[in-house]
Amino acid sequence: MAAKKRYPDWHDKVGNHAQIGGIETSVLDNGLGRGTRIAWINTGAGLRYKVVIDRGLDIVDAFYNQYSLAWLSHAGVTAPRPDANAGIEWLWPFGGGLLTTCGLTHVGGPEEDEFGQRGLHGRISNTPAQVESIIQPDLHAGKLEMSITAVMKQSRVFGPNLELRRTISSTLGEAAIRIHDVVTNVANTATPHMLLYHCNYGWPLVDAGTEIVWKGSCQSRGLDMDNAIFEGKHDYRICRKPLESHRGTGEACGFIDVTPDKDGMCTVGLHNKKLGLAVATRYKKKQLPCLANWQHWGPGEYVTGLEPGTNPPIGQGAARAAKKLIHLEPGKSRTYQLEMSVLTAPKDIQQFLKTARK
């Protein structure tokens, strides 16, 4: 749709797209993130978000008007730590944020076996990007899409050698984020592949009473702290108030088998009725068959995650034992797509709930 048709008041009144929205890159100059490249993307429709170029092109801060959508860790944006791949070292530079990518060969807790040693959630979120393009909207030509495309290389001599080519795009005037990922094995031998989108939502979108929306079946991860929430006595689809039992490492996780629509699309998200605000995420079941719901209601560390993935966060070893570990052959690729939309119109929220509720 041409800019003139969507926003007739633009004509002869705006000469610079940045007056409405677009992409602005910069480098942080203070604190733990000093020297880290970022890009602020403003959709011109209330939604603005920060892409961290030096952290796998992940998304940290995200706001809709005055409302924060994402949970941020105490550290926030930190410089990449390529060495943080042993034990739980990954947690030190973990900024939370709207999207942290986990993988590309391992998703889950630290483990070691005859295939090697693997740290929590893999290396990709600590990998700086090589930017290929930044495309700004062009009001005069009626081209409203903006995008940033970059390549991350998870590479070692003798392998594995994986490339993630990511494009993050939005359209001026629409409160939505689109993610298009292609993972390619550029080595000369097959390699294990696991991928998970660690989407972390926080206050005020997440609050006591916010509904966690999905359609399908759920089972507890199985630990005692998981069973304390993901069992029949509690409505684990409703966000809790801060819990004393979740201080420190207290948490719970459930594994969800989402029911797709007739087109094979899964729709999940959150709905805060008090704010009249919902966030809906759509993706293809064939690409991302698993969904994890992380609930961590710690006082002052209050977050829930909805995490689509190729596997639940069970680790490479368990996935291999279950014969569900993907192996990418040399030269082969896999494509993944997600879209996150902010909904405020009552009819749009009702349609989301009708589609995505059990």
C-alpha positions in Angstrom: 0.0 0.0 0.0 1.4 3.4 -0.9 2.3 5.8 1.8 -0.1 8.4 0.4 -3.0 6.1 0.8 -2.2 4.9 4.3 -1.2 8.3 5.6 -2.6 11.0 3.3 -1.3 13.7 5.7 2.3 12.8 4.8 2.0 14.3 1.4 4.0 17.6 1.2 4.4 17.6 5.0 7.2 15.1 5.7 10.6 15.1 3.9 12.5 12.8 6.2 11.2 9.4 7.2 12.9 9.7 10.6 10.2 12.2 11.5 7.9 9.2 11.6 10.1 6.2 12.1 12.9 4.1 10.8 16.2 2.5 11.9 19.0 4.3 13.8 22.3 2.7 14.6 24.7 3.6 17.3 27.3 2.3 19.8 26.8 2.2 23.5 29.5 4.2 25.4 29.0 3.3 29.0 28.6 0.4 31.4 28.7 -3.3 30.7 27.6 -2.8 27.1 30.3 -0.2 26.3 31.4 -0.6 22.7 28.4 -2.7 21.7 26.6 -1.9 18.4 22.8 -1.5 18.5 20.0 -0.4 16.2 16.8 1.3 17.4 13.8 0.5 15.2 10.8 2.8 15.4 7.7 1.5 13.6 5.9 4.9 13.9 2.9 3.0 15.3 3.8 3.0 19.0 6.2 0.1 18.8 9.9 0.7 19.1 12.6 -1.9 19.9 16.4 -2.2 20.3 18.3 -4.7 18.2 21.7 -5.6 19.6 24.0 -6.1 16.5 26.8 -7.5 18.6 24.6 -10.0 20.3 23.4 -12.2 17.5 21.0 -9.5 16.2 18.8 -10.2 19.2 16.1 -7.8 20.5 16.4 -6.4 24.1 14.3 -3.4 25.0 10.8 -3.2 23.4 8.1 -0.6 24.1 4.6 0.0 23.0 3.9 3.7 23.7 4.6 4.0 27.5 4.4 0.2 28.1 7.5 -2.0 28.3 6.9 -5.4 26.7 10.2 -7.1 27.6 11.8 -8.3 30.8 15.4 -7.0 31.3 17.9 -8.6 33.5 19.8 -6.5 36.1 22.8 -6.3 33.8 20.8 -5.3 30.7 22.7 -5.1 27.5 26.3 -6.4 27.9 29.1 -6.8 25.5 29.3 -10.2 23.8 31.1 -13.0 25.7 32.1 -15.6 23.1 33.9 -17.5 25.9 30.6 -17.9 27.9 30.0 -21.5 26.8 30.8 -23.6 29.8 28.5 -24.5 32.6 26.0 -21.7 33.3 28.4 -18.9 32.3 25.8 -17.9 29.7 23.7 -16.4 32.6 26.3 -13.7 33.3 25.9 -11.7 30.0 22.2 -12.7 29.6 20.3 -9.4 29.2 16.8 -11.0 29.0 15.0 -8.9 26.4 12.2 -9.6 23.9 14.2 -12.2 22.0 17.4 -14.0 22.9 18.5 -16.7 20.4 19.6 -20.1 21.8 21.6 -22.6 19.8 22.8 -23.2 17.1 23.9 -26.7 18.1 22.6 -27.0 21.7 19.6 -25.7 23.7 19.2 -26.5 27.4 21.4 -27.0 30.4 25.1 -27.6 30.5 26.2 -31.2 29.6 29.2 -33.3 28.6 29.3 -36.6 26.8 31.4 -38.4 24.1 30.3 -35.7 21.6 31.8 -32.9 23.6 31.1 -30.3 26.3 28.2 -27.9 25.9 27.3 -24.8 28.0 23.9 -23.5 28.8 21.9 -22.6 25.6 24.9 -22.5 23.2 27.0 -19.7 21.7 24.9 -17.8 19.2 23.6 -15.0 21.4 27.2 -14.0 22.2 28.2 -13.9 18.5 28.6 -10.4 16.9 26.9 -9.9 13.5 28.3 -8.9 10.2 25.7 -6.4 8.9 24.8 -6.9 5.2 22.1 -4.3 4.8 19.9 -1.7 6.5 16.9 -0.6 4.4 15.0 2.5 5.5 11.4 3.3 4.5 11.0 5.5 1.5 7.9 7.7 2.0 8.1 9.3 -1.5 8.2 5.9 -3.2 5.5 4.5 -1.0 7.9 1.8 0.4 7.1 1.5 4.0 9.1 -1.6 5.0 12.4 -1.2 7.0 14.8 -4.0 7.7 18.2 -5.0 9.0 20.0 -8.1 7.7 23.1 -9.6 9.1 25.1 -12.8 9.3 26.4 -14.5 12.4 29.1 -17.2 12.1 29.3 -20.0 14.7 32.6 -21.3 13.4 35.5 -23.4 14.4 38.4 -25.0 12.5 37.4 -28.7 11.8 33.8 -27.7 12.5 31.1 -27.1 13.4 30.6 -24.2 11.0 27.1 -22.8 11.0 25.9 -19.5 9.6 22.7 -17.7 10.8 21.5 -15.1 8.3 18.8 -13.0 10.0 16.5 -10.3 8.7 14.4 -8.3 11.2 11.8 -6.1 9.5 8.9 -3.9 10.3 6.5 -1.8 8.3 6.0 1.9 9.0 2.6 2.3 10.6 2.3 -1.3 11.8 3.1 -2.5 15.4 4.7 -5.7 14.4 8.2 -7.4 14.2 9.0 -10.0 11.6 12.0 -12.3 12.0 13.4 -14.4 9.1 16.2 -16.7 9.9 18.2 -19.1 7.7 20.7 -21.5 9.3 23.2 -23.1 6.9 25.9 -25.7 7.5 28.9 -24.4 5.6 31.2 -27.1 6.9 32.1 -30.4 5.0 30.5 -32.7 7.6 27.1 -33.0 9.2 26.4 -31.1 12.4 23.8 -31.3 15.2 21.4 -28.3 15.1 19.0 -27.0 17.8 17.4 -23.6 17.9 15.1 -21.8 20.4 13.7 -18.3 20.6 13.9 -17.3 24.2 11.2 -14.6 24.3 11.1 -12.9 27.7 8.1 -10.7 28.7 8.0 -8.4 31.7 5.9 -5.8 33.6 3.6 -4.1 32.9 2.6 -6.4 30.0 3.2 -9.3 32.5 1.3 -8.7 35.8 -0.8 -10.7 38.2 -3.8 -11.7 36.1 -2.2 -11.5 32.6 -3.3 -14.4 30.6 -0.8 -16.7 28.9 -2.5 -17.7 25.6 -2.0 -20.9 23.7 -4.0 -23.8 22.4 -2.8 -27.4 22.9 -1.5 -29.6 25.6 1.1 -29.0 28.3 3.3 -31.1 30.5 5.6 -30.2 33.4 9.3 -30.3 32.7 9.2 -32.7 35.7 11.2 -31.1 38.5 9.5 -30.5 41.8 9.5 -26.7 41.3 7.9 -27.2 37.9 5.3 -29.5 39.3 4.4 -26.9 41.9 2.9 -24.7 39.1 2.3 -27.0 36.1 -0.3 -29.3 37.6 -4.0 -29.5 37.9 -4.5 -27.5 41.1 -3.2 -24.3 39.5 -4.2 -22.2 36.5 -0.7 -22.0 35.0 -2.1 -19.9 32.1 -2.5 -16.9 34.5 0.5 -14.9 35.6 1.1 -14.9 39.3 2.1 -12.2 41.7 5.7 -12.3 42.9 6.4 -15.5 44.8 8.7 -16.0 47.8 9.4 -19.5 46.5 10.9 -18.0 43.3 13.6 -16.0 45.0 17.0 -16.9 43.6 16.8 -19.9 41.3 13.1 -20.6 41.9 11.3 -21.1 38.6 9.0 -23.4 36.7 8.9 -24.7 33.1 6.2 -26.4 31.1 6.5 -28.0 27.6 3.6 -27.2 25.3 2.5 -29.0 22.2 0.7 -26.2 20.4 -2.2 -27.0 18.1 -1.7 -25.3 14.8 -4.5 -23.9 12.6 -5.5 -25.4 9.2 -2.6 -23.6 7.6 0.0 -25.1 10.0 0.4 -21.8 11.9 0.8 -21.6 15.7 -0.5 -18.5 17.5 0.6 -17.9 21.1 1.0 -14.8 23.3 -0.1 -12.7 26.3 -3.2 -10.7 27.1 -3.3 -8.0 29.8 -7.0 -7.2 30.0 -6.4 -4.3 32.4 -4.2 -2.5 29.9 -6.2 -3.5 26.9 -3.0 -4.9 25.4 -1.9 -8.2 23.8 1.2 -9.5 22.1 0.7 -12.3 19.6 3.4 -14.4 18.1 2.9 -16.5 15.0 5.1 -19.2 13.5 5.0 -22.4 11.5 4.5 -25.6 13.5 6.6 -27.5 11.0 9.6 -25.2 11.6 9.2 -24.9 15.4 7.3 -27.9 16.7 8.0 -27.2 20.4 7.1 -24.4 22.9 8.4 -23.9 26.4 6.7 -21.6 29.0 9.2 -20.4 31.5 7.7 -18.8 34.7 10.0 -17.0 37.1 8.0 -14.9 39.5 10.9 -13.8 41.6 10.5 -10.6 43.6 12.3 -7.9 41.6 13.0 -10.5 38.9 9.6 -11.1 37.4 9.3 -12.7 34.0 7.6 -15.3 31.9 8.9 -16.7 28.6 7.3 -18.2 25.6 10.0 -20.0 23.7 9.3 -21.7 20.3 12.0 -24.1 19.3 13.1 -27.1 17.2 13.2 -28.9 20.5 12.3 -28.1 24.1 15.3 -26.9 26.2 16.3 -30.5 27.1 19.9 -30.5 25.7 21.6 -32.2 22.8 22.1 -35.4 24.7 18.4 -36.0 25.5 17.3 -34.9 22.0 19.8 -37.4 20.5 18.5 -40.2 22.8 14.9 -39.5 21.8 16.0 -39.5 18.1 14.8 -35.9 17.8 18.1 -34.2 17.2 18.4 -32.5 13.8 21.5 -33.0 11.8 22.3 -30.5 9.1 24.2 -32.0 6.2 26.9 -30.0 4.4 25.5 -27.1 2.4 22.0 -27.6 3.7 19.8 -24.9 5.3 16.7 -24.6 7.5 14.5 -21.5 7.5 12.5 -20.1 10.5 10.0 -17.3 10.6 8.3 -15.5 13.5 6.0 -12.5 13.7 5.2 -10.6 16.9 2.3 -8.2 16.8 1.1 -5.8 19.4 -2.8 -5.7 19.6 -4.9 -2.9 21.2 -8.1 -2.8 19.1 -10.8 -4.8 21.0 -11.8 -6.7 17.8 -8.1 -7.7 17.1 -7.7 -8.9 20.7 -10.9 -10.9 20.5 -9.8 -12.5 17.2 -6.5 -13.4 18.8 -8.1 -15.0 21.8 -10.6 -16.9 19.6 -7.8 -18.2 17.5 -5.2 -19.0 20.2 -7.2 -20.0 23.3 -7.7 -23.7 24.2 
